[in-house]
Amino acid sequence: MSFLPTQNYSLFALPVYYVLSLYPHAYALNLIKAATNGQWDNANPRSTLWDETMKRIVPNETYTCFERAEAAHKNGMENFPLFATALVLGTVVELPSQRMNAFAGTFLIVRALYTAAYINIKRGKISFVRSWLWGLGMGLCISIIGMAANKVRLSD
């Protein structure tokens, strides 16, 4: 890992991850607006009535892509706390900067691939790729949390 900087830049991955998690939502909105001539119920976007209207007026393939993009967005938001926890704990206990930088960069790449897979994989037969990427990302976070916990344990 000698090619990685010796300073810890890993916390900069937090805003990058947040923007990465917002992308699928923006993509989903653009899909629906394109299919409905710009219609979008911004006053009540999670309304079941609006959802039923979209199902009725939007082509099925577009609607299912919208659903996958929204699910990818929600999953990104749900996983933000674990990623942030791993970054903060690793930084506080001073895990090696190169390790933290490698973790942050690898996690962002895995999440970008996961997001692309979530939005684009339409068949159940290959959807395991998405699940594998999710598991890899979670494993990376748990690994850093475990290293941080072990360092605290050994410090007494």
PyRosetta script that sets phi, psi and omega in degrees:
from pyrosetta import init, pose_from_sequence

init()
pose = pose_from_sequence("MSFLPTQNYSLFALPVYYVLSLYPHAYALNLIKAATNGQWDNANPRSTLWDETMKRIVPNETYTCFERAEAAHKNGMENFPLFATALVLGTVVELPSQRMNAFAGTFLIVRALYTAAYINIKRGKISFVRSWLWGLGMGLCISIIGMAANKVRLSD")
pose.set_psi(1, 19.4)
pose.set_omega(1, -175.8)
pose.set_phi(2, -66.7)
pose.set_psi(2, -16.6)
pose.set_omega(2, 178.7)
pose.set_phi(3, -77.1)
pose.set_psi(3, -11.4)
pose.set_omega(3, -179.8)
pose.set_phi(4, -83.4)
pose.set_psi(4, 148.0)
pose.set_omega(4, 178.9)
pose.set_phi(5, -63.5)
pose.set_psi(5, 152.0)
pose.set_omega(5, -179.5)
pose.set_phi(6, -82.9)
pose.set_psi(6, -16.7)
pose.set_omega(6, 175.3)
pose.set_phi(7, -81.7)
pose.set_psi(7, 149.7)
pose.set_omega(7, 179.9)
pose.set_phi(8, -86.5)
pose.set_psi(8, 105.8)
pose.set_omega(8, 177.6)
pose.set_phi(9, -101.5)
pose.set_psi(9, 5.5)
pose.set_omega(9, -169.4)
pose.set_phi(10, -61.3)
pose.set_psi(10, -32.1)
pose.set_omega(10, -178.6)
pose.set_phi(11, -66.9)
pose.set_psi(11, -20.1)
pose.set_omega(11, 175.0)
pose.set_phi(12, -66.3)
pose.set_psi(12, -16.0)
pose.set_omega(12, 178.6)
pose.set_phi(13, -70.8)
pose.set_psi(13, -19.9)
pose.set_omega(13, -179.3)
pose.set_phi(14, -61.8)
pose.set_psi(14, -53.2)
pose.set_omega(14, 177.8)
pose.set_phi(15, -67.0)
pose.set_psi(15, -31.5)
pose.set_omega(15, 177.4)
pose.set_phi(16, -63.2)
pose.set_psi(16, -45.4)
pose.set_omega(16, 179.0)
pose.set_phi(17, -62.2)
pose.set_psi(17, -40.9)
pose.set_omega(17, -178.6)
pose.set_phi(18, -62.2)
pose.set_psi(18, -45.0)
pose.set_omega(18, 177.8)
pose.set_phi(19, -64.2)
pose.set_psi(19, -41.7)
pose.set_omega(19, 177.3)
pose.set_phi(20, -58.2)
pose.set_psi(20, -36.7)
pose.set_omega(20, 179.6)
pose.set_phi(21, -75.3)
pose.set_psi(21, -23.4)
pose.set_omega(21, 177.4)
pose.set_phi(22, -80.4)
pose.set_psi(22, -26.4)
pose.set_omega(22, -176.7)
pose.set_phi(23, -53.0)
pose.set_psi(23, -48.2)
pose.set_omega(23, -178.4)
pose.set_phi(24, -60.0)
pose.set_psi(24, -32.7)
pose.set_omega(24, 178.7)
pose.set_phi(25, -66.9)
pose.set_psi(25, -45.5)
pose.set_omega(25, 177.7)
pose.set_phi(26, -61.7)
pose.set_psi(26, -41.0)
pose.set_omega(26, 178.1)
pose.set_phi(27, -61.8)
pose.set_psi(27, -44.3)
pose.set_omega(27, 180.0)
pose.set_phi(28, -61.6)
pose.set_psi(28, -44.0)
pose.set_omega(28, 179.1)
pose.set_phi(29, -62.2)
pose.set_psi(29, -42.3)
pose.set_omega(29, 178.9)
pose.set_phi(30, -64.1)
pose.set_psi(30, -37.7)
pose.set_omega(30, 176.7)
pose.set_phi(31, -59.0)
pose.set_psi(31, -49.8)
pose.set_omega(31, -177.3)
pose.set_phi(32, -67.0)
pose.set_psi(32, -43.6)
pose.set_omega(32, 179.6)
pose.set_phi(33, -62.1)
pose.set_psi(33, -38.1)
pose.set_omega(33, 178.1)
pose.set_phi(34, -65.9)
pose.set_psi(34, -34.8)
pose.set_omega(34, -177.7)
pose.set_phi(35, -83.1)
pose.set_psi(35, -14.4)
pose.set_omega(35, -176.2)
pose.set_phi(36, -121.3)
pose.set_psi(36, 21.3)
pose.set_omega(36, -178.1)
pose.set_phi(37, 54.5)
pose.set_psi(37, 42.7)
pose.set_omega(37, 175.3)
pose.set_phi(38, 87.3)
pose.set_psi(38, 2.0)
pose.set_omega(38, -179.9)
pose.set_phi(39, -73.5)
pose.set_psi(39, 136.9)
pose.set_omega(39, 173.8)
pose.set_phi(40, -163.3)
pose.set_psi(40, 128.7)
pose.set_omega(40, -179.7)
pose.set_phi(41, -86.2)
pose.set_psi(41, 84.4)
pose.set_omega(41, -177.9)
pose.set_phi(42, -73.6)
pose.set_psi(42, -19.6)
pose.set_omega(42, 178.1)
pose.set_phi(43, -72.3)
pose.set_psi(43, -30.7)
pose.set_omega(43, -178.4)
pose.set_phi(44, -149.5)
pose.set_psi(44, 64.8)
pose.set_omega(44, -172.3)
pose.set_phi(45, -68.8)
pose.set_psi(45, -17.0)
pose.set_omega(45, -179.7)
pose.set_phi(46, -101.4)
pose.set_psi(46, 11.2)
pose.set_omega(46, 179.7)
pose.set_phi(47, -64.5)
pose.set_psi(47, 137.9)
pose.set_omega(47, 176.8)
pose.set_phi(48, -67.0)
pose.set_psi(48, -28.9)
pose.set_omega(48, 176.8)
pose.set_phi(49, -65.4)
pose.set_psi(49, -44.4)
pose.set_omega(49, 178.0)
pose.set_phi(50, -65.0)
pose.set_psi(50, -40.0)
pose.set_omega(50, 178.1)
pose.set_phi(51, -61.0)
pose.set_psi(51, -44.1)
pose.set_omega(51, 177.8)
pose.set_phi(52, -64.0)
pose.set_psi(52, -38.5)
pose.set_omega(52, 177.3)
pose.set_phi(53, -62.7)
pose.set_psi(53, -45.3)
pose.set_omega(53, 178.8)
pose.set_phi(54, -60.6)
pose.set_psi(54, -44.7)
pose.set_omega(54, 179.5)
pose.set_phi(55, -57.9)
pose.set_psi(55, -34.7)
pose.set_omega(55, -176.8)
pose.set_phi(56, -77.7)
pose.set_psi(56, -38.9)
pose.set_omega(56, -171.8)
pose.set_phi(57, -101.1)
pose.set_psi(57, -14.2)
pose.set_omega(57, -177.7)
pose.set_phi(58, -100.7)
pose.set_psi(58, 139.0)
pose.set_omega(58, 176.1)
pose.set_phi(59, -55.5)
pose.set_psi(59, 143.2)
pose.set_omega(59, -175.0)
pose.set_phi(60, -55.0)
pose.set_psi(60, -44.0)
pose.set_omega(60, -178.7)
pose.set_phi(61, -62.3)
pose.set_psi(61, -39.5)
pose.set_omega(61, 177.9)
pose.set_phi(62, -67.3)
pose.set_psi(62, -43.3)
pose.set_omega(62, -178.7)
pose.set_phi(63, -64.5)
pose.set_psi(63, -41.7)
pose.set_omega(63, -179.9)
pose.set_phi(64, -68.4)
pose.set_psi(64, -33.4)
pose.set_omega(64, 174.8)
pose.set_phi(65, -66.5)
pose.set_psi(65, -40.3)
pose.set_omega(65, 174.9)
pose.set_phi(66, -57.4)
pose.set_psi(66, -46.7)
pose.set_omega(66, 179.9)
pose.set_phi(67, -61.2)
pose.set_psi(67, -43.3)
pose.set_omega(67, 179.9)
pose.set_phi(68, -65.0)
pose.set_psi(68, -40.6)
pose.set_omega(68, 179.1)
pose.set_phi(69, -64.8)
pose.set_psi(69, -42.6)
pose.set_omega(69, 177.7)
pose.set_phi(70, -64.2)
pose.set_psi(70, -38.5)
pose.set_omega(70, 178.0)
pose.set_phi(71, -65.8)
pose.set_psi(71, -39.2)
pose.set_omega(71, 177.4)
pose.set_phi(72, -63.3)
pose.set_psi(72, -40.9)
pose.set_omega(72, 177.5)
pose.set_phi(73, -61.6)
pose.set_psi(73, -48.6)
pose.set_omega(73, -179.4)
pose.set_phi(74, -62.4)
pose.set_psi(74, -40.6)
pose.set_omega(74, 179.0)
pose.set_phi(75, -63.9)
pose.set_psi(75, -38.7)
pose.set_omega(75, 176.9)
pose.set_phi(76, -60.8)
pose.set_psi(76, -43.8)
pose.set_omega(76, 178.9)
pose.set_phi(77, -66.4)
pose.set_psi(77, -38.1)
pose.set_omega(77, -179.8)
pose.set_phi(78, -66.4)
pose.set_psi(78, -30.7)
pose.set_omega(78, -176.8)
pose.set_phi(79, -92.7)
pose.set_psi(79, -8.1)
pose.set_omega(79, 179.3)
pose.set_phi(80, -56.7)
pose.set_psi(80, -45.5)
pose.set_omega(80, -179.0)
pose.set_phi(81, -59.5)
pose.set_psi(81, -38.5)
pose.set_omega(81, 179.9)
pose.set_phi(82, -66.9)
pose.set_psi(82, -43.5)
pose.set_omega(82, 178.2)
pose.set_phi(83, -62.4)
pose.set_psi(83, -46.5)
pose.set_omega(83, 179.7)
pose.set_phi(84, -62.1)
pose.set_psi(84, -41.4)
pose.set_omega(84, 178.4)
pose.set_phi(85, -60.3)
pose.set_psi(85, -46.0)
pose.set_omega(85, 179.8)
pose.set_phi(86, -61.6)
pose.set_psi(86, -45.1)
pose.set_omega(86, -179.8)
pose.set_phi(87, -63.4)
pose.set_psi(87, -46.5)
pose.set_omega(87, -177.3)
pose.set_phi(88, -66.7)
pose.set_psi(88, -46.5)
pose.set_omega(88, 179.8)
pose.set_phi(89, -62.2)
pose.set_psi(89, -44.4)
pose.set_omega(89, 179.3)
pose.set_phi(90, -62.0)
pose.set_psi(90, -36.2)
pose.set_omega(90, 179.4)
pose.set_phi(91, -73.4)
pose.set_psi(91, -44.1)
pose.set_omega(91, -177.7)
pose.set_phi(92, -62.2)
pose.set_psi(92, -41.7)
pose.set_omega(92, -179.1)
pose.set_phi(93, -86.0)
pose.set_psi(93, 3.0)
pose.set_omega(93, 176.4)
pose.set_phi(94, 60.6)
pose.set_psi(94, 50.5)
pose.set_omega(94, 168.4)
pose.set_phi(95, -61.9)
pose.set_psi(95, 154.5)
pose.set_omega(95, -177.1)
pose.set_phi(96, -53.1)
pose.set_psi(96, 135.5)
pose.set_omega(96, -177.6)
pose.set_phi(97, -56.8)
pose.set_psi(97, -41.4)
pose.set_omega(97, -179.8)
pose.set_phi(98, -62.8)
pose.set_psi(98, -38.4)
pose.set_omega(98, 177.4)
pose.set_phi(99, -64.6)
pose.set_psi(99, -44.4)
pose.set_omega(99, -179.4)
pose.set_phi(100, -65.4)
pose.set_psi(100, -41.4)
pose.set_omega(100, 177.8)
pose.set_phi(101, -63.6)
pose.set_psi(101, -42.6)
pose.set_omega(101, 178.9)
pose.set_phi(102, -63.9)
pose.set_psi(102, -42.6)
pose.set_omega(102, 177.8)
pose.set_phi(103, -59.5)
pose.set_psi(103, -51.1)
pose.set_omega(103, -176.3)
pose.set_phi(104, -61.1)
pose.set_psi(104, -46.8)
pose.set_omega(104, -179.6)
pose.set_phi(105, -64.5)
pose.set_psi(105, -44.1)
pose.set_omega(105, 179.8)
pose.set_phi(106, -64.1)
pose.set_psi(106, -43.5)
pose.set_omega(106, 179.8)
pose.set_phi(107, -61.5)
pose.set_psi(107, -43.1)
pose.set_omega(107, 179.1)
pose.set_phi(108, -62.3)
pose.set_psi(108, -40.3)
pose.set_omega(108, 178.0)
pose.set_phi(109, -64.6)
pose.set_psi(109, -46.0)
pose.set_omega(109, 179.6)
pose.set_phi(110, -60.6)
pose.set_psi(110, -43.1)
pose.set_omega(110, -179.7)
pose.set_phi(111, -68.3)
pose.set_psi(111, -35.0)
pose.set_omega(111, 176.4)
pose.set_phi(112, -64.6)
pose.set_psi(112, -43.0)
pose.set_omega(112, 177.3)
pose.set_phi(113, -64.9)
pose.set_psi(113, -41.3)
pose.set_omega(113, 178.1)
pose.set_phi(114, -59.6)
pose.set_psi(114, -46.3)
pose.set_omega(114, -179.6)
pose.set_phi(115, -61.4)
pose.set_psi(115, -45.8)
pose.set_omega(115, 178.4)
pose.set_phi(116, -61.6)
pose.set_psi(116, -41.9)
pose.set_omega(116, 179.4)
pose.set_phi(117, -65.1)
pose.set_psi(117, -42.6)
pose.set_omega(117, -178.4)
pose.set_phi(118, -60.5)
pose.set_psi(118, -44.4)
pose.set_omega(118, -177.2)
pose.set_phi(119, -72.6)
pose.set_psi(119, -38.0)
pose.set_omega(119, -169.0)
pose.set_phi(120, -98.0)
pose.set_psi(120, -22.5)
pose.set_omega(120, -178.7)
pose.set_phi(121, -79.6)
pose.set_psi(121, 119.9)
pose.set_omega(121, -175.3)
pose.set_phi(122, -106.6)
pose.set_psi(122, -15.9)
pose.set_omega(122, -174.9)
pose.set_phi(123, -109.6)
pose.set_psi(123, 140.6)
pose.set_omega(123, 179.9)
pose.set_phi(124, -62.5)
pose.set_psi(124, -28.9)
pose.set_omega(124, -175.8)
pose.set_phi(125, -62.9)
pose.set_psi(125, -31.1)
pose.set_omega(125, -179.9)
pose.set_phi(126, -111.6)
pose.set_psi(126, 6.9)
pose.set_omega(126, -179.7)
pose.set_phi(127, -66.8)
pose.set_psi(127, -14.9)
pose.set_omega(127, 177.3)
pose.set_phi(128, -61.3)
pose.set_psi(128, -25.6)
pose.set_omega(128, 178.2)
pose.set_phi(129, -59.4)
pose.set_psi(129, -45.1)
pose.set_omega(129, 178.3)
pose.set_phi(130, -61.1)
pose.set_psi(130, -45.7)
pose.set_omega(130, -179.8)
pose.set_phi(131, -63.2)
pose.set_psi(131, -38.7)
pose.set_omega(131, 179.2)
pose.set_phi(132, -64.4)
pose.set_psi(132, -43.7)
pose.set_omega(132, 178.9)
pose.set_phi(133, -63.8)
pose.set_psi(133, -40.2)
pose.set_omega(133, 177.2)
pose.set_phi(134, -60.5)
pose.set_psi(134, -47.6)
pose.set_omega(134, -179.8)
pose.set_phi(135, -61.7)
pose.set_psi(135, -39.6)
pose.set_omega(135, 178.0)
pose.set_phi(136, -61.8)
pose.set_psi(136, -45.5)
pose.set_omega(136, 178.6)
pose.set_phi(137, -61.7)
pose.set_psi(137, -43.9)
pose.set_omega(137, 179.2)
pose.set_phi(138, -65.3)
pose.set_psi(138, -39.9)
pose.set_omega(138, 177.8)
pose.set_phi(139, -61.1)
pose.set_psi(139, -39.4)
pose.set_omega(139, 177.3)
pose.set_phi(140, -61.1)
pose.set_psi(140, -44.9)
pose.set_omega(140, 179.7)
pose.set_phi(141, -63.8)
pose.set_psi(141, -46.9)
pose.set_omega(141, -179.5)
pose.set_phi(142, -62.2)
pose.set_psi(142, -36.6)
pose.set_omega(142, 178.9)
pose.set_phi(143, -61.5)
pose.set_psi(143, -46.7)
pose.set_omega(143, 179.6)
pose.set_phi(144, -65.8)
pose.set_psi(144, -41.4)
pose.set_omega(144, 177.9)
pose.set_phi(145, -61.6)
pose.set_psi(145, -41.9)
pose.set_omega(145, 177.7)
pose.set_phi(146, -63.0)
pose.set_psi(146, -42.5)
pose.set_omega(146, 177.8)
pose.set_phi(147, -63.0)
pose.set_psi(147, -40.9)
pose.set_omega(147, 178.9)
pose.set_phi(148, -64.8)
pose.set_psi(148, -44.2)
pose.set_omega(148, 179.4)
pose.set_phi(149, -62.8)
pose.set_psi(149, -40.6)
pose.set_omega(149, 179.7)
pose.set_phi(150, -65.9)
pose.set_psi(150, -38.4)
pose.set_omega(150, 178.8)
pose.set_phi(151, -64.7)
pose.set_psi(151, -40.0)
pose.set_omega(151, 176.9)
pose.set_phi(152, -63.9)
pose.set_psi(152, -43.4)
pose.set_omega(152, -179.3)
pose.set_phi(153, -59.8)
pose.set_psi(153, -40.2)
pose.set_omega(153, -176.7)
pose.set_phi(154, -81.4)
pose.set_psi(154, -10.1)
pose.set_omega(154, -175.2)
pose.set_phi(155, -79.4)
pose.set_psi(155, -14.7)
pose.set_omega(155, -178.7)
pose.set_phi(156, -82.7)
pose.dump_pdb("model.pdb")
